[in-house]
Structures are given as C-alpha cells and as structure tokens.
Amino acid sequence: MSAKQQQIKRIGVLTSGGDAPGMNAGIRAVVRASVYYKMTPLGIRHGYDGFINNEIHKMDAGSVKHIIHQGGTILKSARSMEFKTDKGMQKAWKNVQKHNLDAMVVIGGDGTFKGAMEFGKKFDFPIVGIPGTIDNDIYGTDFTVGFDTAVNTVVEAVDKIRDTATSHNRLFFVEVMGRDAGFIAMYSGIGAGAEEILIPEKDRGIEQLFESLERTSKRRKSSRLVVVAEGDKNGNVYDLEEQVKERFGDRYETKVTILGHVQRGGRPSCTDRVLASRLGVAAVEALKDGKRGVMVGVRNRKVEFTDLEQATKRNPEMDKELMRVANIISI
C-alpha cells in the first residue's frame, strides 16, 4: 500500500442539491465500507452549508441501520450559495482540519460536483462523487441514483390517470421533471404507453403533436396521454393545452396534471438500492486506492470513473434507439 493510500483514515460523506431516492443506501454503503476498511466515517449534515457550519459527526455501522429502504436523506440536503465563495470554502477547510478529514464522498448532481471539483482543486483534497439525481442528467454513468424510482413513480401515476382518461374520453397532458434532460419523460412515456413524449433534447415541433392527435382522433381512441418534460421547447404544459384547444376546439376535452415533487419521494426501488450500494463501496475503495476528483458510475454493468470536470461539462445523450422505439409504438 502506497503512502498516499495509507493516509486515508477519516472520510466525510454528504448529500447535496435535490434529494433522490437511494441516497440513504449510498450513505449506508459509504459508512459501512469505511468501517470495513478500518476507516472512520463522518457524516456532514445539510450539504455544503453543514460543511461550512461544522455540522459534522462521527458515524459507525450502527448509524446507518434500517435506512436502506427510506427515501430522502438522513444527512439532509441543501443548496449553498456561500460555498461558492472563497470565504465559504475557507470556513469548510477549517472544519476539514478540525476533524482531521482525509477525504470526502459527495452524493448529488451537477451543482454538487462543481462545488466538489473546485474545493478539491483549491485545497488539494481528495473527493469522489456519487451521481444522485432523479433526472439522470450526469455524464459518465448509464443511470443515476434515484432515476429508476422516479420513473416507476411516474408510471404508477400515469397508469392511474389513464383510468380517468379512458372513463371520460379525455386528453391528458402530464408534466414530469426534466428541465434540461428528458430521460424521465422518455422512459416513463414508453412504460406508460403515452401517445406522445415531448423532451428538451428533440424539438419535434407542435405540428408533430397535432399530427399525432389527428391520427388518434380518426381512430377514436378512448384515452390519450401526452408526457411532457418540463423543459420541452414547445412551451409549458398549459401553453400546449391552449394550442391544442385552439387547433381542435371541442374535439378534445383536455386536462393537465403536473406531478411535481411527488417524483422525488418514496421508497427507493431495488434497482436504486443496489446501484447506490455498489457506488458507495466503489467510492470508498477509489479513495483508498488514491483516486481523487472523479465520479464513480456504472456503464455497461461495470463500475467506471469519470473526471468530475468531464462529468459536469458534458451532457449525456438521449438514446436514439429509445426515441425510434417511442415513435414506432405510439401510432
């Protein structure tokens, strides 16, 4: 074991940004992997705000019992403007020294990784990131922690909406999260059998939606569902509803459902629990082996590492095969 590997004795862990189901499984894995490798894990509450304000406490294997099935994060989460400043980072660094932290694991999304990257470079401090965000919008991993649960939550909700849509012969617009990425919309739209899926990555134009609705009108379908990512280029979901009313008049009775933050909550799926556990262990082992400034992810079922800079600057591409499949089966 190298000198660099030997000096990792105390590892901090925090969750930052929007919460995602499976974060607790990730915390659990980081804590227990640290204990397994004879390291001391320290939990940092309230994200980077807690890092600045010294909300840091020792943890052990018992600290994370009975949490793998819980949504949210036991360490709490927050978005910190102060951490973006030199003064805020200096405060956090004093707490690193106070608690003799040798390294840190951060669980979150793009903003979390940008903060980790800057802090790590500024103080030459080892940090490894775990992608925890329901949007699946992080480059370097096939799926992020929380995405699978969010998609299942959406599909369950849309299935229930379809029951009402069928009973009343209605057209429902269902808005899901995805300001910059349409992964939730694409996967849930296919899984729930939506007639149309509108995402930021592909501006299909309002005319294509009109053409689709013309087809379903001629076939006299008993229900119609359009899943819309909140970042779709055609405007917000209420704008879409108004445009459809203007075009089709009384031919469609339209309704809008915005699922909102219900997508963030709930017990994590088995897939998210397993993914978070794998990534938590891999993050600790990466620090033990001297890695730093990287995100741990899974690609083609294998654990891989991506530089935090690359993970924050590049956007994952929407699967063109999925878009092709969605187009074929929505006729």
C-alpha positions in Angstrom: 0.0 0.0 0.0 1.4 3.4 -1.0 1.9 6.3 1.4 -1.0 8.1 -0.3 -3.3 5.2 0.3 -2.3 4.8 3.9 -3.2 8.4 4.8 -6.9 8.0 4.1 -8.2 7.3 7.6 -11.2 9.6 8.0 -13.8 10.0 5.3 -16.6 12.6 5.3 -19.9 12.0 3.4 -22.6 14.5 2.5 -25.6 14.8 0.3 -26.3 18.0 -1.6 -28.8 19.5 -4.0 -32.2 17.9 -4.7 -32.8 14.7 -2.8 -33.1 11.5 -4.7 -34.4 8.0 -3.6 -31.5 5.8 -2.9 -29.3 8.5 -1.3 -29.6 6.7 2.1 -28.5 3.4 0.5 -25.4 5.3 -0.8 -24.7 6.8 2.7 -25.1 3.4 4.2 -22.6 1.9 1.8 -20.0 4.6 2.3 -20.2 4.3 6.0 -20.0 0.5 6.1 -17.3 0.3 3.5 -15.3 2.8 5.5 -15.7 0.7 8.7 -14.8 -2.5 6.7 -11.6 -0.9 5.6 -10.7 0.3 9.1 -11.5 4.0 8.3 -13.6 6.4 10.4 -16.7 7.7 8.6 -18.0 11.2 9.4 -21.5 12.4 8.4 -21.9 16.0 7.2 -25.5 17.3 7.6 -27.3 19.8 5.3 -24.8 19.5 2.5 -22.2 22.2 1.9 -24.0 24.5 4.4 -23.4 22.0 7.1 -19.8 21.6 5.9 -19.3 25.3 6.4 -21.2 25.4 9.7 -19.4 22.4 11.3 -22.4 20.0 11.3 -20.0 17.1 11.2 -20.3 14.0 13.4 -18.8 10.5 13.6 -20.7 7.6 12.3 -20.4 3.8 12.6 -22.1 0.7 11.1 -25.0 1.1 13.5 -25.6 4.7 12.5 -27.0 3.6 9.2 -29.1 0.6 10.2 -32.7 0.5 8.9 -32.2 3.3 6.4 -31.7 1.5 3.1 -35.5 1.4 2.4 -36.1 5.1 3.3 -36.5 7.9 0.7 -34.8 11.3 1.1 -31.5 11.5 3.0 -30.8 11.1 6.7 -28.0 13.6 6.4 -30.4 16.2 4.9 -29.6 18.3 1.9 -29.4 21.9 0.9 -28.1 24.2 -1.8 -25.4 26.5 -0.5 -24.6 29.9 -2.1 -21.9 30.6 0.5 -19.9 27.5 -0.6 -19.5 29.2 -4.0 -17.4 31.9 -2.4 -13.8 31.9 -1.2 -14.9 32.8 2.3 -17.3 29.9 2.5 -14.7 27.4 1.2 -12.2 28.7 3.7 -14.7 28.0 6.5 -15.2 24.5 5.2 -11.5 23.9 5.0 -11.0 24.9 8.7 -13.6 22.1 9.5 -11.6 19.6 7.4 -8.6 20.4 9.6 -10.6 20.5 12.8 -12.0 16.9 12.2 -8.8 15.6 10.6 -10.7 14.6 7.4 -8.5 12.9 4.8 -11.1 12.7 2.0 -14.7 13.0 1.2 -17.6 11.4 -0.7 -20.3 13.7 -2.1 -23.6 12.4 -3.3 -25.6 14.7 -5.6 -25.8 16.1 -9.1 -24.1 18.7 -11.4 -24.0 21.5 -8.9 -22.7 19.2 -6.1 -19.9 18.0 -8.4 -18.9 21.5 -9.4 -18.5 22.5 -5.8 -16.6 19.4 -5.0 -14.3 19.9 -8.0 -13.5 23.5 -7.0 -12.9 22.6 -3.4 -10.7 19.6 -4.2 -8.5 21.7 -6.5 -8.3 24.7 -4.2 -7.1 22.6 -1.2 -5.6 19.6 -2.9 -8.2 17.5 -1.1 -9.4 14.0 -2.3 -13.1 13.9 -3.2 -15.1 11.2 -5.1 -18.6 11.9 -6.3 -21.7 9.6 -6.5 -24.3 10.6 -9.0 -27.6 11.1 -7.1 -30.3 12.8 -9.1 -33.6 11.7 -10.4 -33.0 13.5 -13.8 -30.3 11.0 -14.9 -28.6 14.0 -16.5 -25.0 13.3 -15.4 -22.4 12.2 -18.0 -20.3 9.1 -17.1 -22.9 6.7 -15.9 -25.8 4.8 -17.5 -28.1 5.6 -14.7 -28.0 7.9 -11.6 -29.2 7.0 -8.2 -32.9 7.9 -7.9 -33.8 7.8 -11.6 -35.3 4.3 -11.6 -37.5 5.1 -8.6 -38.7 8.4 -10.1 -39.6 6.7 -13.4 -41.6 4.0 -11.5 -43.4 6.7 -9.5 -44.4 8.5 -12.7 -45.5 5.3 -14.5 -47.7 4.4 -11.5 -49.3 7.9 -11.5 -49.8 7.9 -15.3 -51.5 4.4 -15.1 -54.0 5.9 -12.7 -54.5 9.0 -14.8 -55.2 6.8 -17.8 -58.1 5.1 -15.9 -59.8 8.6 -15.7 -58.8 9.5 -19.2 -60.4 6.3 -20.5 -63.6 6.7 -18.5 -64.2 10.3 -19.7 -62.6 10.1 -23.2 -60.1 12.9 -22.3 -56.7 14.0 -23.4 -54.3 14.4 -20.5 -51.0 16.4 -20.6 -48.8 15.1 -17.8 -45.8 17.2 -17.0 -42.8 15.4 -15.4 -39.4 16.7 -14.1 -36.7 17.3 -16.6 -35.8 20.9 -17.2 -32.6 20.1 -19.2 -33.0 16.4 -19.8 -35.9 14.3 -20.9 -34.9 10.9 -19.5 -37.8 10.7 -17.0 -40.3 11.6 -19.8 -38.9 9.2 -22.3 -38.7 6.2 -20.1 -42.0 6.8 -18.3 -43.7 7.7 -21.5 -42.7 4.4 -23.2 -43.5 2.5 -20.0 -47.0 4.0 -19.6 -47.9 3.8 -23.3 -48.1 7.6 -23.9 -49.3 8.7 -27.4 -46.6 11.4 -27.5 -43.5 12.2 -25.5 -42.1 15.7 -25.6 -38.5 16.3 -24.4 -35.9 19.1 -24.5 -33.4 17.0 -26.5 -35.6 16.8 -29.5 -37.8 19.7 -30.7 -40.4 17.8 -32.6 -42.4 20.9 -33.0 -46.1 21.5 -32.2 -47.2 20.3 -35.7 -46.0 16.8 -35.0 -48.1 16.7 -31.9 -51.1 17.9 -33.9 -50.5 15.2 -36.5 -50.4 12.6 -33.7 -53.7 13.8 -32.2 -55.3 13.8 -35.7 -54.4 10.2 -36.1 -55.8 9.2 -32.7 -58.9 11.3 -33.3 -59.6 9.3 -36.5 -59.1 6.0 -34.7 -61.4 7.2 -31.9 -59.1 6.1 -29.1 -60.8 6.2 -25.7 -57.9 7.9 -24.0 -54.9 9.9 -25.0 -51.8 10.7 -22.9 -49.0 13.2 -23.7 -46.0 13.1 -21.3 -44.1 16.4 -21.3 -40.7 17.1 -19.8 -40.8 20.5 -18.1 -38.0 21.8 -20.3 -39.7 21.0 -23.6 -39.1 23.6 -26.2 -42.8 24.0 -27.2 -43.6 25.9 -24.0 -45.0 24.9 -20.7 -47.7 22.3 -20.4 -50.5 24.9 -20.1 -49.3 26.6 -23.3 -49.5 23.2 -25.1 -53.0 22.7 -23.8 -54.1 26.1 -25.1 -52.6 25.4 -28.5 -54.4 22.1 -28.8 -57.7 23.8 -27.8 -57.2 26.4 -30.5 -56.5 23.8 -33.1 -59.0 21.2 -32.2 -61.8 23.1 -30.5 -64.3 20.7 -28.8 -62.8 17.6 -30.4 -60.7 17.1 -27.3 -61.5 17.6 -23.6 -58.1 18.4 -22.2 -56.7 18.1 -18.7 -53.3 19.0 -17.2 -51.5 17.1 -14.4 -48.2 18.3 -13.0 -46.6 15.6 -11.0 -44.0 17.9 -9.4 -42.1 16.8 -6.3 -44.0 13.6 -5.8 -41.4 12.2 -8.2 -38.6 12.8 -5.7 -40.2 11.0 -2.8 -41.0 7.4 -1.9 -39.1 4.3 -1.0 -36.2 3.6 -3.5 -36.6 0.8 -5.9 -34.4 -2.3 -5.6 -32.5 -1.1 -8.6 -31.7 2.2 -6.9 -30.7 0.5 -3.7 -28.3 -1.9 -5.5 -26.8 0.9 -7.6 -26.3 3.2 -4.6 -24.7 0.3 -2.7 -22.3 -0.5 -5.5 -21.3 3.1 -6.0 -20.9 3.8 -2.3 -18.5 0.9 -1.9 -16.6 1.8 -5.1 -16.2 5.4 -3.9 -14.5 4.4 -0.7 -12.3 1.9 -2.5 -11.4 4.6 -5.0 -10.2 6.9 -2.2 -8.4 4.1 -0.6 -6.6 3.4 -3.9 -5.5 7.0 -4.3 -8.2 8.3 -6.8 -9.5 11.8 -6.4 -11.5 14.3 -8.4 -13.6 11.6 -10.0 -17.2 10.5 -10.2 -18.0 6.8 -9.8 -20.7 5.4 -12.1 -21.8 2.2 -13.9 -21.5 1.7 -17.6 -22.5 -1.5 -19.3 -22.9 -3.0 -15.8 -19.3 -2.2 -14.8 -18.1 0.4 -12.4 -16.2 3.2 -14.1 -14.7 6.5 -13.2 -15.1 9.9 -14.9 -13.3 13.1 -14.1 -15.6 15.5 -12.2 -14.8 18.2 -14.8 -15.9 16.0 -17.6 -19.0 14.8 -15.7 -20.1 18.4 -15.2 -19.2 19.8 -18.6 -20.6 17.0 -20.9 -24.3 16.1 -21.2 -25.4 12.5 -21.5 -27.1 11.8 -24.9 -30.6 10.6 -25.2 -30.7 7.0 -26.6 -31.7 7.4 -30.3 -32.9 3.8 -30.3 -35.4 4.7 -27.5 -36.6 7.7 -29.5 -37.1 5.5 -32.5 -39.0 2.9 -30.5 -41.2 5.6 -28.9 -42.1 6.9 -32.4 -43.0 3.5 -33.7 -45.1 2.2 -30.9 -47.1 5.5 -30.4 -49.0 5.1 -33.7 
